[in-house]
């Protein structure tokens, strides 16, 4: 099971996007807040927030829904299926990096020549990072593994299962928001930090959002600390397009399930059968976007509100941003990092970028 993407997005249920200022976040209620989540604990119950987000998205001039709400129980299962389906490559590519470029990763970390905290954001079941942890332990590098996840359950599982798989490993899980936990760590640990921010952490942010995220991340690090960040690379547009238009139709079910969830949880009456999954990939910007297309004019009731949709009107539901190497370098520099190295899978479709805080 690969929980990383899911965990990150679950985080997103609980936090609103704000600006990048470390101690004084500014809440931005706009399309920018589509996916972001990291900074400010919400002050209202989640269902209420869900309703507000849905209504805000569907009453704006171009309609949208936040992709963070894909992940109910059915959405989780569908996402597991997506990760295993032939057309969806990113998960397999990053696994390839962690399985086959482990030696280089260990080299980078052991070159720090001191005690290291390996901090994984949205650790999930650590199915990728476990390869690195095993290798670090074999090489007798002095490290502590600090998984951060919004789920207490995930953290408890890692704390009990990892020592069985890697005897002697020190695991100290932290349950909560990434940046709050990093803030705690910066005052409680003097070890060098290696941040693992794998897979989907950056993927479902716009470029502007990922810039804010990287700056925020940097503000919790010291010069010399390292961030290892996963990016899906731009590539033949057909390959990207097919990953979000898989032949088995799983991505389509995943996208449509958002309406089923809204019907169930927000007392709405979307006629799911008149909506279709659509995706587009723009090779000029690297943005892969998913939409739900309304094929018939309709009125939808959501609680006490009525939303009118025209025939062929599109609801934007997700961005899956792809990066060129140049964009990754630019992102590192604008965030206050030196881009040190890029490790790719054997197809060169995915990158785990190694950045050093400056
Ligand atoms: C979670 N996230 C990184 C996935 C992606 O590739 O954007 C979610 C996904 N959406 C459709 N397929 C997979």
Boltz pocket constraint, residues with backbone or C-beta under 6 A from the ligand:
constraints:
  - pocket:
      binder: B
      contacts: [[A, 5], [A, 6], [A, 82], [A, 90], [A, 199], [A, 200], [A, 201], [A, 203], [A, 204], [A, 243], [A, 244], [A, 251], [A, 254], [A, 318], [A, 319], [A, 320]]
      max_distance: 6.0
